[in-house]
């Protein structure tokens, strides 16, 4: 019995490894095909990359990412400090409200700001009787910078707040006992300890900005993503689109390398003591701090929600038909459910290999599955369009190809959840079942999976929610007449049909708010 069980154990990693390798190879397909296509184009692709207009677009895109990242850090760090370490009035309420802008997809925020601030927009109509004939332009770099900053700064806020709650308060107490002011203590003691959290959040903001398509398209800013889309859909220039896509990937990799270099090898150990430090008295700065928090929430949360609500009411008053929204919601839920199931199933063999059979090979496979998360959605979509139209025409413009693209993009979310769940499963329970003669698949299905269900469910929900908001992948790969909530918002707002965009936008915001509320609740419980 023991010998037979051992033989089965020896065969199990082979099957698991084969499945994990196949999945990792599939995840690398978009990037690999893009490299091969650009390499095969030779001089033509190089002419596109070296063209002066391409260099200008690259510089614009990098500048947008840099300025949005700097502005997000400048907003998030003081807000985190105010809501964690000071006696700011209504501190708990601000802690919740300041995270919620992350629930608004950038293209929904762009639609709201265009509706409110564009010429002849809602705010212009209100101010015109007061003699204000024209507002500053919202289109172009200015609008893209504003919108992306307002809806990405929580990526920095969340890790910085978590770090502020966890760092050793004795450092700040020692500084204050030596006569240093609260400001001096913050800049000389607290801020250096926040460096890893700031770097991690800044990386997310930079990558999000580089990959954003919806906001820059609505605001008519020619970043790489918008130019790639125009090259493919309008000029039908696939070589240029592929070359620009690879350039965008390279820019994203540069950002990752820079973040790793700036993080350095510094360590931030404390005495092991944890606990909330005594709140810093703001004194005369209390009301300016309160006004700062109020202004951020008003612009980043109240304004877009008010605009969406206004157009929703106008739509109902005009008797608009919402049948298209119902169909889009059903399509979104259906595609998201399929993608979530596929992502969880694909994550399981990789998770088992990484957790139960750790090796250099399994580590490489794990990193390969994370490749899609680092690729902008439009790059994945174009690579799969090129591949399917040339080598898998039966899959071109099918739901299967769309779901596969979603899995490539969001598999790491499912993998992270299932990996965390399997780490908590005691291997001795699995070994006991094997010793009783159970086959490996029986052990996995009857012993391991039931214990992993909470993590599997969390991964499914996370993938489902993020797929619901995905725009460029859906625009380029969805079957004909397969419209989702994201594409409804984008198409309606692009044509200034704001009332038609209101209901799908509100549904997306409500869905996106779910993980934000869960995050805030967990944060408060941990505190």
C-alpha positions in Angstrom: 0.0 0.0 0.0 2.7 2.5 1.0 4.7 1.6 -2.2 1.7 2.1 -4.5 0.9 5.4 -2.7 4.5 6.5 -3.2 4.3 5.7 -6.9 1.1 7.7 -7.2 2.8 10.6 -5.4 5.6 10.5 -7.9 3.3 10.7 -10.9 1.1 13.5 -9.4 3.7 16.3 -9.8 4.2 15.3 -13.5 0.6 15.9 -14.3 0.4 19.0 -12.2 3.6 20.3 -13.8 2.3 19.6 -17.3 -0.9 21.5 -16.6 0.9 24.4 -15.0 3.4 24.6 -17.8 0.6 24.6 -20.4 -1.2 27.4 -18.5 2.0 29.4 -18.2 2.7 29.0 -21.9 -0.8 30.2 -22.7 -0.3 33.3 -20.5 2.9 34.1 -22.4 1.3 33.7 -25.8 0.3 37.4 -26.3 3.7 38.7 -25.5 5.5 36.0 -27.4 3.4 36.5 -30.5 3.9 40.3 -30.3 7.6 39.9 -30.2 7.6 37.5 -33.1 5.4 39.7 -35.2 7.4 42.8 -34.7 10.7 40.9 -35.3 9.3 39.5 -38.5 8.3 43.0 -39.7 11.9 44.0 -39.6 12.7 47.5 -40.9 9.1 48.4 -41.2 8.6 48.0 -37.5 11.8 49.8 -36.7 10.7 52.7 -38.9 7.5 53.0 -36.8 9.4 52.9 -33.5 12.0 55.4 -34.6 9.5 57.8 -36.2 9.5 61.3 -34.6 5.8 61.1 -34.0 6.2 57.8 -32.1 8.9 59.4 -29.9 6.6 62.3 -29.2 3.8 60.0 -28.2 6.2 58.0 -26.0 7.4 61.1 -24.3 3.8 62.3 -23.8 2.8 59.0 -22.3 5.8 58.8 -20.0 5.2 62.4 -18.9 1.6 61.7 -18.1 2.5 58.7 -16.0 5.2 60.6 -14.2 3.0 63.6 -13.4 0.0 61.5 -12.3 2.2 59.4 -10.1 3.8 62.5 -8.4 0.4 64.1 -7.9 -1.1 60.9 -6.5 1.7 60.6 -4.0 1.4 64.3 -3.1 -2.3 63.8 -2.4 -2.2 60.4 -0.7 0.7 60.8 1.8 -0.7 63.8 3.6 -4.2 62.3 3.5 -3.0 59.1 5.0 -1.1 60.9 7.8 -4.2 63.1 8.5 -6.6 60.2 8.7 -4.2 57.9 10.8 -2.0 60.0 13.0 -3.8 63.2 13.8 -6.9 64.5 15.6 -8.6 65.4 12.3 -12.4 65.8 12.9 -14.5 63.0 11.5 -11.4 60.9 10.9 -13.2 57.6 10.5 -15.6 59.0 7.9 -12.8 60.5 5.9 -11.0 57.2 6.0 -13.9 55.6 4.1 -14.7 58.4 1.7 -11.2 59.0 0.5 -10.9 55.4 -0.6 -14.1 55.3 -2.6 -12.8 57.2 -5.7 -11.0 54.0 -6.5 -14.4 52.4 -7.1 -15.1 54.7 -10.1 -13.5 53.4 -13.3 -11.4 56.0 -15.0 -13.5 56.1 -18.1 -16.6 56.7 -16.0 -14.8 59.5 -14.2 -13.7 61.0 -17.5 -17.3 60.9 -18.8 -18.5 62.7 -15.6 -15.8 65.4 -15.9 -16.4 66.0 -19.6 -20.1 66.4 -18.9 -19.5 68.8 -16.1 -16.5 70.8 -17.3 -16.4 70.7 -21.1 -17.7 73.8 -23.0 -21.4 74.0 -22.6 -21.2 71.5 -19.8 -23.2 71.5 -16.6 -21.0 73.8 -14.6 -20.7 76.2 -17.5 -24.5 76.4 -17.6 -24.6 77.2 -13.8 -21.8 79.9 -13.9 -22.9 81.6 -17.1 -25.5 83.9 -15.3 -22.6 85.0 -13.1 -20.6 86.2 -16.0 -18.3 83.2 -16.5 -18.4 82.6 -20.2 -15.7 79.9 -20.6 -14.0 77.4 -18.3 -10.4 76.1 -18.7 -10.3 73.3 -21.3 -10.8 69.8 -19.9 -9.6 67.9 -23.0 -6.0 66.9 -23.6 -3.2 66.5 -21.1 -4.8 68.7 -18.4 -8.0 66.6 -18.2 -6.2 63.3 -18.5 -3.8 64.3 -15.6 -6.7 65.5 -13.4 -9.0 62.5 -13.9 -6.3 59.8 -13.6 -4.9 61.5 -10.5 -8.2 61.7 -8.8 -9.1 58.1 -9.5 -5.7 56.5 -8.8 -4.4 58.2 -5.7 -6.1 55.6 -3.4 -3.6 53.1 -4.8 -1.0 55.0 -2.8 -3.3 55.9 0.1 -4.2 52.3 1.0 -0.6 50.9 1.5 0.6 54.1 3.2 -2.3 54.1 5.7 -1.7 50.4 6.4 2.0 51.1 7.0 1.3 54.1 9.2 -0.9 51.8 11.4 1.8 49.1 11.6 5.1 51.0 12.1 6.7 51.2 15.5 5.4 54.3 17.2 8.4 54.5 19.5 10.4 56.2 16.7 8.0 59.1 16.6 7.7 59.3 20.4 11.5 59.4 20.7 11.7 62.2 18.2 9.0 64.2 20.0 10.7 63.7 23.4 13.9 65.2 21.9 12.0 68.4 21.2 11.3 67.9 17.5 8.0 69.3 16.1 5.3 67.2 14.6 6.2 68.3 11.1 9.9 67.7 11.7 9.1 64.2 13.1 7.0 63.4 10.1 9.6 64.4 7.5 12.6 63.0 9.3 11.3 59.9 11.0 7.9 58.8 9.6 8.3 59.6 5.9 11.4 57.5 5.4 9.6 54.5 6.9 6.8 55.0 4.4 9.2 54.6 1.4 8.3 51.0 0.5 4.6 51.6 0.7 4.9 54.8 -1.3 7.0 53.0 -3.9 4.5 50.1 -4.2 1.5 52.4 -4.6 3.4 54.7 -7.0 4.2 51.6 -9.2 0.5 50.7 -9.4 -0.4 54.3 -10.3 2.2 54.5 -13.0 1.3 51.1 -14.6 -2.4 52.0 -14.4 -1.7 55.3 -16.2 0.4 53.7 -18.9 -2.3 51.1 -19.5 -5.4 53.4 -19.3 -7.4 53.6 -22.5 -10.9 54.8 -21.7 -10.0 58.0 -19.9 -7.4 59.2 -22.4 -9.7 58.4 -25.3 -12.7 60.3 -23.9 -10.4 63.2 -23.0 -8.7 63.1 -26.4 -5.2 62.8 -25.1 -2.9 60.9 -27.5 -1.1 58.5 -25.3 0.3 55.2 -26.6 -2.9 53.3 -25.8 -5.1 55.7 -27.8 -2.7 55.9 -30.8 -2.5 52.0 -30.8 -6.3 51.8 -30.9 -6.6 54.4 -33.7 -3.8 52.7 -35.8 -5.7 49.4 -35.6 -9.3 50.5 -35.9 -9.0 53.5 -38.2 -5.8 53.1 -40.2 -5.9 49.3 -40.2 -2.1 49.3 -39.7 -1.4 46.2 -37.8 2.3 46.4 -38.0 2.3 49.9 -36.5 -0.1 48.8 -33.8 2.1 45.8 -32.9 5.3 47.9 -32.8 3.7 50.6 -30.6 2.3 47.8 -28.4 5.7 46.4 -27.8 7.0 49.9 -27.1 4.3 50.3 -24.5 5.3 47.0 -22.9 8.9 48.2 -22.8 7.9 51.4 -21.1 6.0 49.5 -18.5 9.0 47.3 -17.8 11.2 50.4 -17.4 8.8 51.6 -14.8 9.0 48.3 -12.9 12.8 48.3 -13.1 13.0 51.9 -11.8 10.7 51.1 -8.9 12.8 48.1 -7.9 16.0 50.3 -8.1 14.5 53.1 -6.0 13.3 50.6 -3.4 16.9 49.7 -2.7 18.0 47.3 0.0 17.2 49.4 3.0 15.4 47.7 5.9 12.8 49.2 8.2 12.9 47.1 11.3 11.5 48.4 14.5 11.5 47.2 18.1 8.6 44.9 17.4 6.2 47.1 19.3 2.9 47.9 17.5 0.1 50.1 18.4 -1.4 53.4 17.4 0.7 56.4 18.4 -1.0 59.3 20.3 -2.8 61.5 17.7 -0.9 64.6 16.7 -2.8 67.8 17.6 -3.4 69.8 14.4 -4.2 73.0 16.3 -4.7 75.9 14.0 -4.1 73.6 11.0 -7.3 71.6 11.9 -9.6 73.5 9.6 -7.3 73.8 6.6 -6.8 70.0 6.9 -10.5 69.5 7.1 -11.0 71.7 4.0 -8.3 69.7 2.2 -10.1 66.4 2.8 -13.5 67.9 1.9 -12.2 69.3 -1.4 -10.6 66.0 -2.4 -13.9 64.1 -1.6 -16.0 66.7 -3.3 -14.0 66.7 -6.6 -13.1 63.0 -6.7 -16.4 61.4 -5.4 -19.3 63.9 -5.0 -18.9 65.6 -8.4 -18.8 62.4 -10.6 -21.6 60.8 -8.6 -23.7 63.9 -8.8 -23.2 64.2 -12.6 -24.1 60.5 -13.1 -27.2 61.0 -10.9 -28.2 64.2 -12.9 -28.0 62.4 -16.3 -29.8 59.4 -14.9 -32.7 61.6 -13.9 -32.7 63.3 -17.2 -32.7 60.0 -19.0 -35.7 58.8 -17.0 -37.5 62.1 -17.7 -36.8 61.8 -21.4 -38.3 58.3 -21.4 -35.1 56.6 -22.6 -35.2 52.9 -23.2 -32.9 51.0 -20.9 -33.3 47.7 -22.7 -29.8 48.0 -24.1 -28.5 48.3 -20.5 -30.2 45.2 -19.4 -28.7 43.3 -22.3 -25.3 44.8 -21.6 -25.6 43.9 -17.9 -26.5 40.3 -18.7 -23.5 40.0 -21.2 -21.2 41.5 -18.6 -22.3 39.1 -15.9 -22.1 36.1 -18.3 -18.6 36.9 -19.6 -17.3 37.8 -16.2 -18.6 34.6 -14.7 -17.0 32.5 -17.4 -13.7 34.3 -17.0 -13.8 34.0 -13.2 -14.4 30.2 -13.4 -11.7 29.8 -16.1 -9.2 31.9 -14.1 -9.8 29.9 -10.9 -9.5 26.5 -12.7 -6.3 27.7 -14.4 -4.9 28.9 -11.1 -5.3 25.6 -9.2 -2.6 23.5 -10.9 -0.2 26.4 -10.8 -1.0 27.0 -7.1 -0.5 23.3 -6.2 2.9 23.2 -8.1 4.1 26.4 -6.4 3.0 25.6 -2.9 3.4 21.9 -2.7 6.3 21.3 -5.1 8.4 24.4 -4.7 11.5 24.6 -7.1 13.3 26.9 -9.4 11.1 25.7 -12.2 7.8 26.2 -10.3 9.0 29.8 -9.4 9.6 30.6 -13.1 6.2 29.2 -14.0 4.6 31.3 -11.4 6.3 34.5 -12.7 5.2 33.6 -16.2 1.6 33.5 -15.1 1.9 37.1 -13.8 3.1 38.4 -17.2 -0.4 39.3 -18.3 -1.0 41.5 -15.3 2.0 43.6 -16.3 0.7 44.0 -19.9 -1.8 46.7 -20.7 -5.1 45.3 -21.7 -4.9 46.8 -25.2 -1.6 45.0 -25.8 -3.1 41.7 -24.8 -6.1 42.3 -27.0 -4.2 43.3 -30.1 -1.8 40.4 -29.7 -4.7 37.9 -29.6 -6.4 39.6 -32.5 -3.2 39.2 -34.6 -2.8 35.6 -33.5 -6.4 34.6 -34.0 -6.8 36.2 -37.4 -3.7 34.5 -38.7 -3.5 31.1 -37.0 -6.9 30.5 -35.2 -9.5 32.0 -37.4 -12.2 29.7 -35.8 -11.6 31.7 -32.5 -11.7 35.1 -34.1 -14.4 37.3 -32.6 -15.7 34.6 -30.4 -16.6 34.6 -26.7 -14.0 31.9 -26.1 -11.2 34.2 -27.2 -12.6 37.1 -25.1 -12.7 34.9 -22.0 -9.2 33.7 -22.7 -8.0 37.3 -22.9 -9.7 38.1 -19.6 -7.9 35.1 -18.0 -4.5 36.2 -19.3 -5.1 39.7 -17.9 -6.5 38.7 -14.5 -5.2 35.2 -13.7 -2.8 36.7 -11.0 -5.8 37.8 -9.0 -7.2 34.3 -8.8 -3.7 32.9 -8.3 -3.0 35.1 -5.3 -6.3 34.1 -3.6 -5.9 30.4 -4.2 -2.3 30.4 -3.2 -3.1 32.1 0.1 -5.8 29.5 0.7 -3.6 26.5 0.0 -0.8 27.7 2.2 -3.2 27.4 5.1 -4.1 23.8 4.3 -2.2 21.4 6.5 -0.3 18.9 4.3 -0.7 16.2 6.9 -4.4 15.9 6.2 -3.5 15.2 2.5 -0.8 12.8 3.5 -3.2 10.9 5.8 -5.6 10.4 2.9 -2.9 9.2 0.6 -1.8 6.7 3.3 -5.4 5.4 3.3 -5.1 4.5 -0.4 -6.8 7.6 -1.9 -5.7 8.6 -5.4 -4.1 12.1 -5.8 -7.1 13.5 -7.6 -9.4 12.1 -4.8 -7.3 13.7 -2.2 -7.3 17.0 -4.0 -11.1 17.1 -4.7 -12.3 15.7 -1.4 -9.7 17.0 1.1 -7.8 20.0 -0.4 -10.4 21.8 -2.4 -13.1 22.0 0.4 -10.5 23.6 2.7 -9.5 26.1 -0.1 -13.1 27.1 -0.9 -13.0 30.5 0.9 -9.9 31.5 -1.1 -11.3 30.1 -4.3 -14.5 32.1 -3.8 -12.5 35.2 -3.1 -10.5 34.7 -6.3 -13.7 34.2 -8.3 -15.3 37.3 -6.9 -12.2 39.4 -7.5 -11.8 38.3 -11.1 -15.5 38.7 -11.7 -15.5 42.3 -10.5 -12.4 43.4 -12.4 -13.6 41.8 -15.7 -16.9 43.7 -15.4 -14.9 47.0 -15.7 -12.4 45.9 -18.4 -12.7 48.1 -21.5 -10.0 47.8 -24.2 -10.0 43.9 -24.2 -13.7 43.9 -24.6 -13.7 46.6 -27.3 -11.3 44.7 -29.5 -12.2 41.1 -28.9 -15.9 40.9 -28.1 -18.1 39.1 -30.7 -20.1 41.3 -33.0 -23.0 43.0 -31.2 -21.8 41.7 -27.8 -22.0 44.8 -25.7 -21.1 45.1 -22.1 -21.6 47.8 -19.4 -18.1 49.1 -20.0 -18.5 49.4 -23.8 -21.9 51.1 -23.3 -20.4 53.8 -21.1 -17.5 54.3 -23.5 -19.5 54.4 -26.7 -22.3 56.7 -25.3 -19.9 59.1 -23.6 -17.6 59.2 -26.6 -20.6 60.5 -28.6 -21.7 62.9 -25.8 -24.9 60.8 -25.2 -24.4 61.3 -21.4 -27.9 60.3 -20.4 -27.5 56.9 -22.1 -24.2 56.5 -20.3 -25.5 57.2 -16.8 -27.2 54.0 -15.9 -24.5 51.6 -17.0 -21.9 53.9 -15.3 -23.9 53.8 -12.1 -24.1 50.0 -12.1 -20.3 49.8 -12.7 -19.6 52.1 -9.8 -21.9 50.2 -7.5 -20.2 46.9 -8.5 -16.7 48.4 -8.2 -17.6 49.7 -4.7 -18.0 46.2 -3.3 -14.2 45.4 -2.9 -13.6 49.0 -1.7 -16.1 48.5 1.2 -14.6 45.1 2.0 -11.1 46.6 2.0 -12.1 49.5 4.3 -13.9 47.1 6.7 -10.8 44.8 6.9 -8.6 47.8 7.5 -10.8 49.0 10.3 -10.9 45.5 11.9 -7.1 45.2 11.7 -6.8 48.6 13.4 
